[in-house]
């Protein structure tokens, strides 16, 4: 099996290195990742500048290609240029430093790496370790290797992907995995104003986490109970409930507004 | 009614200026927009650097605040810092130069401006003019003003938004509007390799549009027939069909894999 690996913490991040080493026990692994950290870049792509891909070696061992772009750029360039001749079976983005839960999915470069893979027709997985300070990447790496062996990920529907979050514990302490939905976990933003040396105000963005979506199928909820959270996601945002409501309203009102 | 306006083409783009002028005929308009073009930045936010907000004047008239960030940054900063004391009724992102259809929604900074508004609890609209070369912003501006007068947008569900695309014709030629779904319109990427002056290969990202999702409720389809396309969208990506399939599989297989 050929696996394309990317991330948003950059090619020098420990998470991608540990993931590569673990996956190489069973599979062929090809790394194309951002040259520097691109956290919170969402599904950004680089359209006004060209992209370079630079070979990176670690102790004389080839690690992969570093690209001056986002995770979505790396997936596109990996599939359509750098490794155009490889037939990939799956795309994996991670292991991210910190969880990707609730509205993180919109901001996360890691998740967008996986969604980009799915848009290109490949089974794709985003994987994160649920701790910012001292993530246990080994647990997450071991989980994904086992998961690939025990699940027919090839049957993933077109344009869908999996967003996997692994608790920050030893592998033996994981209680299993649960299929979850993206929760409404989100942030209450606030900005800390400061003065620059020229007297201008500038702002640091900060946020408090809001967790009011406690249910057995919520992504962050199962994680706290030491289960791996596996959320099936897709790239299409249509709100069908709202859509049907609007269509019904228009039929009923028939207000003559033609636009 | 107080309206917060942003875009992804930058505060100096004609689309945002024409939108502001039109909305000011009826409402109070506050502009917070990126200092330079931020097209295709998706839902990126700025977490590693601080943000500055600079007042911009056009012929001595105050236009709005320019921020060194993305559309999502502008909405956050506008709501929580710059205009913290204003009670906003709606957030509008645009008028974008070019359509936002199908998978554009993932890459678009314009759409993410609206989604960020909806995540903050406000009715939010992304609006685009469906032409890259010579967009008719006046038609789009007039449409949105009429739309706001004739529709109770205040009833938008929490965390939802509207993605509106306006045909590039005179206002009199618009046949009306249709409620649509985000289509599967997408791109087949390819990369054009070149050599830089130092002998290194670099790549320009290009893409061909794939339009194989022709149906009466598809976003790009109605636009071609000179209808305005209004797609209700939301910020939650869970693929419930796939989720239920996975849950069923696990129950049936009971394969002993605990993760």
Contacts between the chains, C-beta under 8 A, distances in Angstrom:
chain1	res1	chain2	res2	distance
A	37	B	48	7.5
A	39	B	47	6.6
A	39	B	48	7.4
A	40	B	44	6.3
A	40	B	45	5.0
A	40	B	46	7.6
A	40	B	47	4.8
A	41	B	41	7.8
A	41	B	42	7.2
A	41	B	44	4.6
A	42	B	41	7.2
A	42	B	42	3.7
A	42	B	43	3.5
A	42	B	44	4.3
A	42	B	45	7.4
A	42	B	72	7.6
A	42	B	112	6.7
A	43	B	42	3.5
A	43	B	43	6.5
A	43	B	106	4.3
A	43	B	107	5.7
A	44	B	40	6.3
A	44	B	41	4.6
A	44	B	42	4.4
A	44	B	44	4.6
A	44	B	107	7.4
A	45	B	40	5.0
A	45	B	42	7.4
A	45	B	107	5.5
A	45	B	205	7.1
A	46	B	40	7.6
A	46	B	205	6.7
A	47	B	39	6.6
A	47	B	40	4.8
A	47	B	205	6.3
A	48	B	37	7.5
A	48	B	39	7.5
A	50	B	194	7.2
A	50	B	202	4.4
A	50	B	203	5.8
A	50	B	204	5.0
A	50	B	205	7.9
A	51	B	191	7.7
A	51	B	202	6.5
A	51	B	203	4.8
A	51	B	205	6.8
A	52	B	196	7.8
A	52	B	200	6.3
A	52	B	201	7.6
A	52	B	202	4.9
A	52	B	203	7.7
A	53	B	201	7.5
A	53	B	203	7.4
A	54	B	200	8.0
A	72	B	42	7.7
A	72	B	107	7.8
A	73	B	205	7.4
A	76	B	189	4.9
A	76	B	191	7.7
A	76	B	205	6.6
A	77	B	191	6.3
A	77	B	203	6.3
A	77	B	205	7.7
A	79	B	189	7.8
A	80	B	189	5.0
A	80	B	190	5.8
A	80	B	191	5.6
A	81	B	191	4.2
A	81	B	193	7.0
A	81	B	203	5.6
A	103	B	119	5.9
A	103	B	235	6.5
A	105	B	237	5.7
A	106	B	43	4.3
A	106	B	112	7.4
A	106	B	115	6.7
A	106	B	119	7.8
A	106	B	235	5.8
A	107	B	43	5.7
A	107	B	44	7.4
A	107	B	45	5.6
A	107	B	72	7.8
A	112	B	42	6.8
A	112	B	106	7.4
A	115	B	106	6.7
A	115	B	237	7.9
A	119	B	103	5.9
A	119	B	106	7.8
A	119	B	186	6.2
A	120	B	189	7.8
A	143	B	259	5.9
A	146	B	257	6.8
A	146	B	259	7.0
A	147	B	257	7.8
A	147	B	259	7.2
A	150	B	255	6.3
A	150	B	257	4.0
A	151	B	257	7.6
A	156	B	242	7.5
A	157	B	239	7.2
A	157	B	241	7.3
A	157	B	242	5.4
A	157	B	245	8.0
A	159	B	184	7.2
A	160	B	239	4.8
A	160	B	242	5.1
A	174	B	258	7.5
A	174	B	259	5.4
A	175	B	258	7.5
A	175	B	259	7.8
A	176	B	258	4.3
A	176	B	259	4.7
A	177	B	258	7.7
A	177	B	259	3.9
A	179	B	243	5.8
A	179	B	246	4.8
A	179	B	247	5.1
A	179	B	250	6.9
A	181	B	236	7.9
A	181	B	238	4.2
A	181	B	240	7.4
A	181	B	243	6.4
A	182	B	236	5.2
A	182	B	237	5.7
A	182	B	238	4.7
A	184	B	159	7.3
A	184	B	236	7.7
A	186	B	119	6.2
A	189	B	76	4.9
A	189	B	79	7.8
A	189	B	80	5.0
A	189	B	120	7.8
A	190	B	80	5.8
A	191	B	51	7.7
A	191	B	76	7.7
A	191	B	77	6.4
A	191	B	80	5.6
A	191	B	81	4.2
A	193	B	81	6.9
A	194	B	50	7.3
A	196	B	52	7.8
A	200	B	52	6.3
A	201	B	52	7.6
A	201	B	53	7.4
A	202	B	50	4.4
A	202	B	51	6.4
A	202	B	52	4.9
A	203	B	50	5.8
A	203	B	51	4.8
A	203	B	52	7.7
A	203	B	53	7.4
A	203	B	77	6.3
A	203	B	81	5.6
A	204	B	50	5.0
A	204	B	51	8.0
A	205	B	45	7.1
A	205	B	46	6.7
A	205	B	47	6.3
A	205	B	50	7.9
A	205	B	51	6.8
A	205	B	73	7.4
A	205	B	76	6.6
A	205	B	77	7.8
A	227	B	259	7.5
A	228	B	259	4.9
A	230	B	246	7.5
A	231	B	238	6.3
A	231	B	243	7.7
A	232	B	238	6.7
A	232	B	239	4.4
A	232	B	240	8.0
A	232	B	242	3.9
A	232	B	243	4.7
A	232	B	246	6.2
A	233	B	237	4.1
A	233	B	238	6.3
A	233	B	239	5.7
A	234	B	237	6.0
A	234	B	239	4.1
A	234	B	242	7.3
A	235	B	103	6.4
A	235	B	106	5.8
A	235	B	237	7.4
A	236	B	181	7.9
A	236	B	182	5.2
A	236	B	184	7.6
A	237	B	105	5.7
A	237	B	115	8.0
A	237	B	182	5.7
A	237	B	233	4.1
A	237	B	234	6.0
A	237	B	235	7.4
A	237	B	237	7.4
A	238	B	181	4.2
A	238	B	182	4.7
A	238	B	231	6.3
A	238	B	232	6.7
A	238	B	233	6.2
A	238	B	234	8.0
A	239	B	157	7.1
A	239	B	160	4.8
A	239	B	232	4.3
A	239	B	233	5.7
A	239	B	234	4.1
A	240	B	181	7.4
A	240	B	232	8.0
A	241	B	157	7.3
A	242	B	156	7.5
A	242	B	157	5.4
A	242	B	160	5.1
A	242	B	232	3.9
A	242	B	234	7.3
A	243	B	179	5.8
A	243	B	181	6.5
A	243	B	231	7.8
A	243	B	232	4.7
A	246	B	179	4.8
A	246	B	230	7.5
A	246	B	232	6.2
A	247	B	179	5.1
A	250	B	179	6.9
A	255	B	150	6.2
A	257	B	146	6.7
A	257	B	147	7.8
A	257	B	150	4.0
A	257	B	151	7.6
A	258	B	174	7.6
A	258	B	175	7.5
A	258	B	176	4.3
A	258	B	177	7.7
A	259	B	143	5.9
A	259	B	146	7.0
A	259	B	147	7.2
A	259	B	174	5.4
A	259	B	175	7.8
A	259	B	176	4.8
A	259	B	177	4.0
A	259	B	227	7.6
A	259	B	228	4.9
